[in-house]
């Protein structure tokens, strides 16, 4: 018989949920945002290094905005 799975009922913000949701939403939202921004800005990205640097810079901004939004949502649901 398998061991029962432990449950956790956090007081306040569930930071594990915030981190997991931020990770998933950043991928789902971030990839299209990076693609659209690269097309709209019209920046020349001739090498893979330039493309990676651009994706990291835009992705970092997307991650920050998503993280703050998810945290504020989790805090409002307390």
C-alpha positions as CSV (number, residue, x, y, z in Angstrom):
1,X,0.0,0.0,0.0
2,X,1.5,3.4,-0.9
3,X,2.3,5.9,1.7
4,X,-0.2,8.8,2.0
5,X,0.8,12.0,0.4
6,X,1.4,14.8,2.9
7,X,-0.7,17.9,2.5
8,X,0.3,21.4,3.4
9,X,-2.0,24.3,4.3
10,X,0.2,27.4,4.3
11,X,-0.7,30.5,6.2
12,X,-0.4,33.6,4.0
13,X,1.0,33.3,0.5
14,X,1.9,29.9,-0.9
15,X,5.3,30.7,-2.3
16,X,5.7,27.2,-3.9
17,X,2.5,27.9,-5.9
18,X,3.7,31.3,-6.9
19,X,7.0,30.0,-8.1
20,X,5.4,27.1,-10.1
21,X,2.8,29.4,-11.6
22,X,5.4,32.0,-12.5
23,X,7.5,29.4,-14.2
24,X,4.7,28.0,-16.3
25,X,3.2,31.4,-17.2
26,X,6.6,32.9,-18.1
27,X,7.1,30.1,-20.7
28,X,3.5,30.3,-22.1
29,X,3.4,34.1,-22.2
30,X,7.1,34.8,-22.7
31,X,7.8,32.8,-25.9
32,X,5.1,34.6,-28.0
33,X,6.1,38.0,-26.5
34,X,9.7,37.6,-27.4
35,X,8.8,36.6,-30.9
36,X,6.4,39.5,-31.4
37,X,8.8,42.0,-29.9
38,X,11.6,40.8,-32.1
39,X,9.4,41.3,-35.2
40,X,8.1,44.7,-34.1
41,X,11.3,46.2,-33.0
42,X,13.1,45.3,-36.1
43,X,16.5,44.8,-34.4
44,X,19.1,43.0,-36.5
45,X,19.8,39.6,-34.9
46,X,22.5,38.2,-37.2
47,X,24.0,35.6,-34.8
48,X,22.7,33.1,-32.4
49,X,24.5,34.9,-29.6
50,X,22.6,38.1,-30.5
51,X,19.3,36.2,-30.6
52,X,19.9,34.6,-27.2
53,X,20.9,37.9,-25.6
54,X,17.7,39.5,-27.0
55,X,15.6,36.7,-25.7
56,X,17.2,36.8,-22.3
57,X,16.7,40.6,-22.0
58,X,13.0,40.5,-23.1
59,X,12.4,37.3,-21.2
60,X,13.7,38.8,-17.9
61,X,11.2,41.6,-18.2
62,X,8.4,39.2,-18.9
63,X,9.5,37.0,-15.9
64,X,9.5,40.0,-13.6
65,X,6.1,41.3,-14.7
66,X,4.6,37.8,-14.4
67,X,6.1,37.1,-11.0
68,X,4.8,40.4,-9.5
69,X,1.4,39.8,-11.0
70,X,1.2,36.2,-9.7
71,X,2.4,37.2,-6.3
72,X,-0.2,40.1,-6.1
73,X,-2.9,37.7,-7.2
74,X,-1.9,35.1,-4.5
75,X,-1.8,37.8,-1.8
76,X,-5.3,39.0,-2.8
77,X,-6.7,35.4,-2.5
78,X,-5.6,34.9,1.2
